[in-house]
Structures are given as C-alpha cells and as structure tokens.
Amino acid sequence: MTKTIEVVYEDNVLKPLEPIEGLKEHERMVAILSRRPIKKGLREIAGTLSHDEAEAMQRLIDEEFEKIEGEW
C-alpha cells in the first residue's frame, strides 16, 4: 500500500491528522517525510522575476505549446 497522509509532529511522535484505513495495529511501515509545501498567493510572488527572466520563461512556454499545438 502506498498512501500520502498529513501528519503533525508532537511529543517526538508523528501523529496522523485523520484515521488511516487499511493498517493493522502495530504494523510496521516505511515512511518518507517531506515538509508540507507552503502555498503562496499570487500577489506574494508577483514581480519577483526580472523582465529578462519573464521573457525567457514566456519563450519556453511558447515553445512547449508550439510542440503540442497540433495534438489538442
């Protein structure tokens, strides 16, 4: 079974925020930990690219869409 769940770390224990179905009591599992991504609002990231960076990004986007234009 592979499942992504959200947990909180309290008192040196990882605690799931919701019940986990399909696990037996004391069943051993392997966990891969990653921090929850921080979602930023568009206003927080607006203006963070220079004009040249924005143009380069737009060129890449245009090139990718040109590759798939006929596939839609």
C-alpha positions as semicolon CSV with decimal commas, in nm:
position;residue;x (nm);y (nm);z (nm)
1;M;0,000;0,000;0,000
2;T;0,123;0,348;-0,087
3;K;-0,062;0,642;0,060
4;T;0,014;1,007;0,124
5;I;-0,116;1,139;0,456
6;E;-0,075;1,457;0,652
7;V;0,080;1,427;0,998
8;V;0,180;1,654;1,283
9;Y;0,493;1,603;1,492
10;E;0,414;1,622;1,865
11;D;0,598;1,484;2,166
12;N;0,854;1,309;1,945
13;V;0,575;1,119;1,763
14;L;0,429;1,161;1,414
15;K;0,052;1,170;1,451
16;P;-0,183;1,137;1,152
17;L;-0,441;1,414;1,122
18;E;-0,704;1,163;1,003
19;P;-0,757;0,791;1,066
20;I;-0,557;0,565;0,834
21;E;-0,767;0,287;0,688
22;G;-0,608;-0,044;0,597
23;L;-0,341;-0,055;0,870
24;K;-0,332;-0,312;1,144
25;E;-0,233;-0,216;1,499
26;H;0,149;-0,234;1,539
27;E;0,200;-0,294;1,165
28;R;0,543;-0,177;1,055
29;M;0,562;0,064;0,763
30;V;0,828;0,272;0,593
31;A;0,774;0,648;0,590
32;I;0,920;0,911;0,360
33;L;0,897;1,258;0,512
34;S;0,872;1,590;0,334
35;R;0,761;1,928;0,458
36;R;0,419;2,041;0,355
37;P;0,455;2,290;0,071
38;I;0,377;2,646;0,163
39;K;0,121;2,785;-0,077
40;K;0,179;3,147;-0,161
41;G;-0,078;3,379;-0,303
42;L;-0,021;3,524;-0,646
43;R;0,026;3,871;-0,500
44;E;0,322;3,747;-0,294
45;I;0,512;3,624;-0,599
46;A;0,410;3,895;-0,844
47;G;0,709;4,100;-0,954
48;T;0,971;3,852;-0,833
49;L;1,106;3,787;-1,185
50;S;1,313;4,039;-1,372
51;H;1,190;4,149;-1,714
52;D;1,454;3,929;-1,884
53;E;1,358;3,626;-1,671
54;A;0,990;3,676;-1,751
55;E;1,064;3,699;-2,125
56;A;1,279;3,383;-2,112
57;M;1,002;3,198;-1,929
58;Q;0,743;3,315;-2,181
59;R;0,964;3,193;-2,469
60;L;0,991;2,848;-2,307
61;I;0,615;2,831;-2,257
62;D;0,550;2,936;-2,617
63;E;0,799;2,675;-2,746
64;E;0,634;2,397;-2,544
65;F;0,287;2,492;-2,665
66;E;0,409;2,502;-3,026
67;K;0,525;2,138;-2,985
68;I;0,181;2,020;-2,878
69;E;-0,037;2,263;-3,072
70;G;-0,149;2,001;-3,325
71;E;-0,219;1,737;-3,061
72;W;-0,517;1,915;-2,899
